């Protein structure tokens, strides 16, 4: 039997980075869509971005305004965005004010006015902003639910028959989803949110409904910048097939003795965690790791949340590691991600784009503690899930990731609470302070290594002018991990 032929439905690009991926490739052509949400969440800007991305002289866009801000005022603000093209006004995009029609007519009169304009120019896109205003006006005039549903169905049928993709913009609350007939008729429903969380604001969108194709479920964060809207799919990077090298090489971390402790170096494609309290040299080790890669011709990415790039470069200089030259040559990028309303999806997006730009082989994230603080509160509450998504997406790119994490410790206790994220990493190197003979000293131990055997030795180390220098295994002491070890000789033979 031959396969049943399906009607081919074209997909309209939105012009919004990341949104087409969320929608499953774009919006279905000739569909009847609603863009809903509270005031200030970006509905009008989204509609304009779609219009400017698709309107042509042959298939122009009709933008109906209704009892809201006049078109001239709206365009005054929209022209600040990079997607705005002055040359498309009038020739490709027409703005029509329906306010007088809505005030003086019933639903049939409003429909007739829209049909007249559509017949006159054969548009490819039709936008009504705000459709909710039309509904309130006509319902105030005595029209009931059945009349409204009939109006929406006739409007949808007419515009679809003219092969126009339609967007109704409205200020709705989620409680209206169940009983509002407008949502029943719609082919697509995009809901935009602006959430205040403590002192941070996050913007999210959800595709609640999309007929004929599979969209990515869940809430996806987005930002409004000078470029317009940019969406960050919550599964970004996770849909890739894993690209871990078939035959793993061992990568030097820039410290010969640590390479020996790791059984020859870090397996290529691994995710490594360096943990320890403040001042133990986590960032120094991370810098030596990226510096060694640069020496070997392996481009790298440094992601920082606490230090600014200039400070990071200056500190690397103190240890004889030049980061300026590879940065100018395009072999190194330093990403400074510090906004307090950062999202996981945006972070992954920025890192993976940088990896693709320079073909990076090594990435350091310094630090996960700073990353947690930089996240918006909702992501901070689900920090383990956030790390799972980020590390998982980066690992699938085949790069070797080294992350640092600060642990809160005293000299007498070791807190393994932060190792709740250790299942995400292949290898763990733990640093800590100990007190011996009235001196504060540092020790290092390889706690975990999935890629093979590793040294079980506890090694003392120092931070010298050239970076971390590892000494011999500490012998003759008991309780080294306790922070205040004692000599074995004091142990009773009883």
N, C-alpha and C positions, 0 to 999 in steps of 0.2 A: 504494500500500500504506500502510496506517496504521502509525504507529510502534508498536513493541512496548511494551505497558504494563509499567512496572517497579513492583516493590513499593516503596512509600514507607517509608523508614527515618527515623524521627524522630531528632533530635539532642539530647542531654542537655547543658545548659550545665554547665560545671565549677565556676563561681564563682571561678575563678582568672583574674585579668586577663591577657590575652595568650595563655592556653593554648588557648582555643577557636579562635583564629586559627591556631595551630600545628596543631591537630587537623583543620582544614578545616571549622570551624563548630560543633564540639562532639563529644561521644562518641556513637556510634551507640546508640540505645536498645536495651535487652535484650541488649547485648553482654556477652561474658565476657572480662574484662580482668585483666592482671597489672601491678602496680606494683612494680618491682624496683630493687634497688640496695644499696649497702653501708650499714651502720649510720650514723645521723646525717645522712643526705642529704635527709630531709624526706618520706619515704614516708607515715608515719602522719598528718602534718599535711596532706598533700595529700588523703588519703582523707577526713579529717574535713571539710576545706573543701568537697569535693564533696558529702558527706552533708548538711551543714548548708544548702547552697545548694538542695537538691532535695527533702529529706524533707518530707512533709505528713502530716496525720492520716489522709487517705484512702489515701495510698501511703507508709507509713512506711519507715524504714531499719532493717535489722537489722545490728548490728555485733558479730560474733563475735570474742572474744578467746581466745587459745590459749597457755597456758603462758608468757605474757609478763608485762608489768606489768599489774596488775589495773586494771579500768575506772576505779575511783575515783582511782587515781594518775594514769592517763593523762589524765583529764578535768581534773585539778588543773592540769596544764600547758596543756592545750588551751584552757581558758577564758581564758587570757591574750590570745588572739587576738581581733581585732575581729569575725571571722565567727562566733564562738561565741554561741549563743542559748540561754540557760538555759531559756527557755520551751518549747523543742522537745524537751527530754529527757523520756523516757517516753511523751509523747503522739505525737511524730513520730519519735523515735530511741530504739531499745532496744538496750542492751548485754547480751550473753549470753556467759557464760564457759563454754567447752567443755573446759576443762582436764581435769576429771575424766573426761569421756567419752573423750578422747584417751588418757588414761593407762590406762583400763580396757577399751577396746574396740578392735576392728580397724577397717578402712576402712568396712565395711558398717555398723558401729555408729555411726561418725561421720556417715556419710551419712544414716542414719535420724534422728539427732538434729537435723541441719540441716533435713531435710524436714519434721519435726514442727513446728519453729518457723516455717518458711515457710508451711506450710499454715494455721497458726493466725492469722497476721496479714496475709497477702497483701502483702509488701513490694514497694516499687518499686526499692530498692537493697539489695544484700547485700554486706557486707564481711567478709573473714576475715583477721585480723591476729594472728599471722603464719601464713600457709599453709605456709611452709617448716618451721615447727615440727611441723605435722601430718605432713608428708612424712618428716621425720627420725625421728619417733616410730614411724610405721607401718613404715618400712623397717628400723628397728632390731628390729621384731618379726617380720621375715622376709618381708614383702610385697615382691614383685619389681616390675620396671618395667612389666610388662603389667597387673598388678593396679592399680598407681598410675594408669596411663593410663586404664584402665577406670573407675576411681573418678572421675577428673576429667571424663571424657566424660559419665558419668551425672549428675554434679553440674551440669555445664553444661547438659545437656539439660533437667533438671528445672527449674532456675532460669529458663531461657529460656522454657520452656512456661508459667511463672507470670509472664512478662513482667517479670522483674526484671533490672536492670543490675548485674552482679557485678564485684567487685574483690578479687583475691587479692593480699595484700601479702607479699613475701618478700625475704629477704636472699640475693641471688645474685651470682655473678661472671660476667663475660661469657663465660668459657670453658665455661660450662654451656649456652650457647645451642644448641649443635649437637645434644647428645644428650638433653636433658631433655624428656620427653614432655609436661610441663605447657605448655611454650611452643608445642608443636604444636597443642594444642587451643584455645589462647587466640585470641580475635578481635583483641584489642588488647594491645600490650606497650609500657609506658612505662618507660624506664630513667632513673633519677636518679643523678647523679654529684656528688661533692664532691672537688674536686681541690686539692691543696696545691702551690703554685708559688712556690718561694723562701719569702718570708714572707707571701704572699697566699693567700687561699682563694677559689676560684670555684665556683659551683654551676651545673651544666648538666643539661639533660634532652634525651632523644631519643625520638622516636616510632619504635620499631623495627618495629612492625607495627600495622596498622589496616585491618581488612577493610572493603570497601565504599565507601571514600572516600579522597581524596588528602590526605595531610598534608604539612606543610612539611618537607623533608628536612634533615638536619644536626643539629648540636648547638646548642641554644638556651639562653642563660643565664637564670637566675632568682635571685631573692632571697627570703629569708624575713624579713619585717618584722613589726611589731605587727599588720598587717592580714592576715598569712598569707603564702602564696606569691604572687609576681607574676612572670610569665614575660615575656621580651623576645624576640619572634620575630626571627631573624637577618635576615629580609627586610623588617623593618618600615620602611615608607615607600618601599621600592623597587618595590613592586607598584603604586604609583599611576602614573597616566599623567602625563607631564610637563605642567606648567601654566605654562610660560614664556610671558609676555605676547606676543601676536601682533605688536603694534606696540611695540617696545621704546622706552621713554622713557629719557632720560638723567637719572640721579640725581646731585645735587651731593654731593660728599664733605665739604663744609664748608670747603674751602680753594680759593678761586677760581682761583689759578694752577695748582693740580693738576688742577682740572676742565678747564682749557685744555689741559694736557699730555695729558689723556685723551680729547681730541677733543670736549669738551662735557660730560664727566661719565662716571659708570659706567653702562653699559647695564643697565636694570632686569632682574633675574633672573640676573645674572652672579655667578660666584664669583670673588672677588678675593683675592689673596695679597699681604700686605705682609711682606717679608723683610728681615732685617738683624741686625747684632749688638746686644748689650744697650746700651740708652741712646740709641739712634738715633731714638726717638720713635714706634715702631710703635704702642704703646698710645695715644699722644696722637692720632695720625691716626685710629685706630679710634674713639676717643671723639668726635672731631669729626664723623666720619661718622654715628654714631648720633645725636649732638646735632642735626645739621642735619636729619635725618629727623624728629625730634621737633618741631622748629620748623615743619616743613611738614605736620604732622598725620599722620605715618607712625609707627605704633607700632613699638617695637623690642625685641629681646632681646639681652642681653649675657651671654655664657657665659664664666665665668672659672674657671681652674684653679689660679692662683697667688695672686692678691690676693683678700682677702675683700671682699664687697660694700661694707662701710662704708669700707674703704680706697680702693676704686675710686671711690666717690661723692666722697670727700674730695679725691682727686687731680683729679677732673673739676672740682670747685669752684675749684681753684687756677687753672684755665684759663677760668673764667667760664662753665662749662657746668653747668646745674642739672639733676641727675638725680633729686633727691628728689621734686620736684613731679610730674613725669610718672609716677614710680613709685607715688606715692600715688593718682594719678588712674587707675591701671590701664592706662597707655599704655606702660609700660616694665617689664620683668621682668629681674632680674639673677639668673642661675642660678650658684650656686657648687658646682661638682662636683669634689670633692677626694679621695674614698676611693681608697686605693692598689690596690684590687681592682676598679676600674671596668671595665665592659665597653662595647664599642662600641654594642651594641644598646640598653643602658640609657641611654647618652648621647643617642642619636638619639631614643629614646622621650621623654625629658624635654624635649628641645628642641622637638620637634614638638607635644607637648601644650601647651607654653607659647605657641608660634606660634598654635595654634588658639584658645587662651584669649583672647588679646588682639588677634587679627587682625594679627599682626606683618608688616611689610613689609621690615624690615632686621634682620639678625642679625650680631653680631660674635662671633668665637671667639678669645679671647685667653688663651692662645695654643695653637697646635698642639704646640709643644714641651712645654708643661705638660700638655696632653692625653696625649701619649705617655708621660710619666712617671706619670700617674695611672692608666694602664691596667694591668690584670693582665699578668704576664709573657707569657702565651700570646698576648694581643692585641698586646703591644708587639713581639713577634717578627714579626708580620705587619702592621706599621704601615701600609704602603702599601694593603694590602687593607682595613684598618680605615678609613683615610681615604676610600677609594673608596666604601665603603658609607655612611659618614656624609655626605660631601659630595653623593653621588648622591641620597640620600634627601631631604636638605634642598633641593637644587636642584629636585627634582620638585614641591616645594610652591610654586614660583614666587617665593620670597623672594630678596632680594639678600643674599649672604653675603660678609662680609669677615673673613678670618682673618689672624692674625699668626704669624710663625714666626721664631724666633731662629736665626741662622747663626753658626757658629764661624769667625771670620776673624781674620787678622792684618793689619797695615798693608800688607804686601807681597803678600798673596795673597787671592784671592776664591774661596771654596769654593762650587762649584755642586752639591755632593753632595746637599744638601737639596732641590734642584730635581728630584729623582727623583719628587716628588709634584706637580710642576708641571703634568703632563698633566691633573690633576683640576681645575685652575683655568682660568678664561677670561682673567683679567688678572693681571699680576704687576708690583708696584711694589717696586723694590729700593732700600734705604737702606744707606749705609756711611760710614765715616770715611775722611778723607784727611789727610795732613800737608802743609801749605803754609807756608813761611816760619816754621817753628818753632811753628805753631799746629795744633791738632787741629780740623778742620772737618768738616761733614757734607754729603754730596751725595745726590741722588735721581735715579733714572732709571726710566722706564716700560719694562720689559723685553719685555712681551708684552701683546697685546690682541686677542682674537679678534673682537670686535665692530666692528672698523674700524681706521682709521689712528690713529696717536698720535704725539706728539712724540718725537723721538730725542735731544732735548737732555739734557745732564747739568747739573742745576741745583743750586746750593748753597742750603741752607736753614738756618734757625735755629729754635730752640724758644723762643718768647717767652711773655709772660704770657697771651696769648690763644690760644696753641697754635702750630702749625707755620706759619712765614712763609717763603715761597719767594722766593729772590732771582733775579738774572739768570743766564743761561747762562754757565758758566765758559769763558772764552776765554784763549788764549795759553798753555795747558798741554798737555803730552803725558802719556800714561800715567795719566790720572785714575783709571781703574778699578784700577790697580795699588796705589793707596793712598798712594804717594809720588810725585806727579807732578813733572815738571820743565818749565821754560819751553821753548817751541818754539825760542827763539833759540839754545839749546845744541846743537841738532841739527846735525850736520855737513852741509855742502852737498855733500860728496863722494859 
